[in-house]
Amino acid sequence: MTTAIAPAKPNVTELMNKVGDASLSFGARLSTVGEVMRASSKQMMAALPKHVTPDRMIRVAMNCIRKTPKLLDCKPVSLFSAITEAATYGWELGGVLGHAYLVPFKDDCTLIPGYKGLIDLCRRSGQVSTISMEVVHQGDEFEYALGDDPHIKHKPNDRDPGRDLVEDQRLGGVR
């Protein structure tokens, strides 16, 4: 009688050390990022929204690293923490959606939320009914107030198309 031997689970700590090993090729380190994410996908991806599978999150994260190779020079713990944080918020990294970005700062990877990710988070909270963003140009009629009666009044001056940008405005309505 033969007994099947289950393949050994990859040691995540050893894999993370490989990710940080600058003596390995970029391809080997990138491949190891995928191995770490697959080995820890249950914990790392537990908070993913239903429309984002762990495989998709892994592919997107690896694509971000391909586009910004300096991310592999970051401490592996900070890289995977940033990826996990994005998963927790249900944000897709980089790309067209622009929910959030992985940015290397010295040897730390930082998750920077994009404005589209913040809008997505507000909408999913159920606390915000509307979100509007506009730019204010020189010559526009613009008035705002804070306090007990907050409001924004903006009437664009469409007669002069070559106007300088003065500021942008964001408006949200709360339920």
N, C-alpha and C positions, 0 to 999 in steps of 0.2 A: 504494500500500500504506500502510495506517495502522498506526501503532505505538501500542499501549496504554501509557499512562504510569501506573506504579504510584503509588498515593497515598503522599505523603511520610509517613514515620513521625513521630509527634508527638515534639517535643523535650520530654523529661521535665523538664528543668531549667526551661524556660519555663513548662510547666504548673504545676510546683511554685511558681514565683513568682506565678502567677495565684491559686493556692490561698491564698497569704499576703497577697494584695492586698485590704486592707480597704475599698478604694473600690468594689469590685465587690459586687453583691448577694449575699445568702446563697445563693440558688438557683444563681447562676453559679459561685460558689466550690465549692458542694457538687457540682455537675455536673463541675467540673474534678477533684475528688477521684476520681470514677469514671474519668475519662479517664486520670489518672496511674496508677491501679491497673491499668486495662486495658493501658496502654502498657508497664507493667513487670510484667505478670502472670506471665511465665515465671520471672523471678528471684524476685519477691515471693512467689509462691504455690507454688514448687517443693516445699516441704516439707509442703504440705497433705495430710491423710489422704485416702484415696480417697473417703470419704463426703461430703467438703466440696469442692465445685467452686469454681474461682476466681470464677465469677459469683455464687455464694452468698456467698462471703467479701466480695465487693465490696458486695453488697446489705446484708449485715449491718453492715459498717463504715459505710456511708452512713446506715443507720438509726440507729446509735449517734450519729453526728454530728447528725442531725436532732433527736434527743432531748436532746443536750447541745451546743447551738450554739457554746459557748465553746471547743470543740475546734478550731474554725477560727481562733481567735486564737492558737493554739499555733504554734510554728515548724513549717512543713510537714515538715521532716526528722524532727522528733521524732514527729509524727503518723504518718508512714509507717513509721518504725522500730518504733513500738509495734504497728502493724497487722501488720507483717512478723514481729515476735516472736511475736504470737499465732498466726499461721499456722504458724510453726516448731514451736510446741508442739501444734498441732492443736486449739487452743482456739477456740470460738465466742465472739464478743464479746457482752457484755450478754445481754439476752433471758432466756428461761426456763431455759436450760442453766446460765447463770451461771458459765461457765468463767473469764472474765476481763472486765475493764472498762477502758475508755479514760477516764482522768481528767486534766483540765487542771490543772496546777500552774503558776501564773503564765503563762509563755509556752512551757512544755514539756508535752507529752502523755506521760503515764506509763501503762504497762500494769500494772494491779493484778490479780494472780491471785485468783480466787474460790476458796473452799474446794472447790467441785465440780470446778474445773479441776485443783487439786492432787491430789484423789482420783483423777481420770481419769488424770493423769500417773503416779501411783503404780501404778495397776492396769495400765496399758499397759507399765510397765517390766518386769513379770513377776517382780519381786523381792518383791512384797507379796501375801500370800495372803488377808488379811482386813483390813477397816477398819471400825471401829465408833465411833459418837459418841453420847454420852448427856449429859444434864445432871444435876448433883447438887444436890439441894435440902436445905435445913436439915432436920435430923431423919433423913436417910438414913444408913445405915451405909456408910462409905467409908474404904478403906484402900489405900495404894499404896506401892510400894517401887521404888527404882532400884538400880543396881549389878549384881552377878552374877546375881541372881534377881529381875529386874523383874516386877512384877505389879500389877494393879488389881483390887480387890474392891469391888463396889458392890451394896448391897442397898437398893433404894428403899423408903421408908416410904409406902406407898399409903394409909394411914389418914388422913393429913392433907393434903388436896389444895391448901390455900391457903398452901403453904410458900414461903419466899423462895429464890431461886436463889443457890447458893453458888459454884459453878464448873461448867465443862463439862469433860468428859474425852474424850480421843481415844485409841483403841487400835488398833494395827496389828500384824499378824502377818507375820513375814518368812519367806520360803521357805528 
